[in-house]
């Protein structure tokens, strides 16, 4: 598969090194955890164990610059590693620290913030969650109401966030809040880096249709956090958020994640006996996945200083809708399998989080001049 899609620029020596590492580092327990993953992350224990091994190898943040603990790999090498992890059933460690807030701190954080947060993200000591959506502010994020009142060297936070992924396990949250009496829509917003153990923070899990509690509502009652823990300027939170969402949307449904979904669909249908029509359907989905993988590889290799908004919206829409199509095919092949149904239900939100498909299509149309 990979040879036909994007292996140019990936030496045999690099492939051998990756394959040898995975063969030695992945235990039967870790592979089982990877195969049984339903949502965006494997079990907490498997994530911690696999993160530790990747960190010791120096491969926990393949896309980060070398000076911050990254690998220095090319885009093609990063893609090969992710795909190899998927094919070997490595646990899925979908870290907001590695994928989103870490790169944003590198881009706009102060030297003190880089020193304080980046090593903790790499080591797995810091688990981050994102505090953007609110009960009345989902796709229309300009309606956010969490308030940050300035009091000397602190902000005092009051309000709530909702649909906050993995808030129950997080040690830190990056969030948007309104600051100042004239704050309205995109004006007067600040992005803050907040420790989750501060007094006044309450996390209430939300039970999904598949039975899991991957997201939570988080309440803030007179929570004090230092002004120095803002990311960017006071009032400049909207610009910081747009940069962060461009990063997140381009990597929250990756080729590796799609490979995992397709492998799971084939495993499930193998056990029940695959009809020719389903075989043809899965083959068509694999061709779509090959095309997406080639597109993602090309677009990411062309990006300078990050992925542009048009590309990130395009990749997000194509990837999440393809993942849903794969899970729908899996249900057709194994409608009574509990794990298949759990993945199907968990993935229904993929075209909603990080902006709905409709929002992204509007964005692409606007950026195209339509």
Buried (B, 14 or more C-beta within 10 A) or exposed (E): BBEEBBBEBBEEEBBEEBBEBBEEBBEEEBBBBBBBBBBBBBBEEBBBBBBEBBBEEBBBBBBBEEEBBBBEBEBBBBBBBBBBBBBBBBBBBBBBBBBBBBBBBBBBBEEEBBEBBBEBBBEBEBBBBBBBBBEEBBBEBEEBBBBBBEEEEBBBBBBBBBBBBBBBBBBBBBBBBBBBEEBEEBEBBBBBBBBBEEEBBEBBBBEBEBEBEBBBBBBBEEBBBBBEBBBBEBBBBBBBBEBBBBBBBBBBBBBBBBBBBBBBBBBBBEEBEBEEEBEEBBEEBBEBBBEBBBBBBEBBBEBEEBBBBBBBBBBBBBBBBBBBBBBBBBBBBBEEBEBBBBBBBBBEBBBBBBBBBEBBEBBBEEBEEE
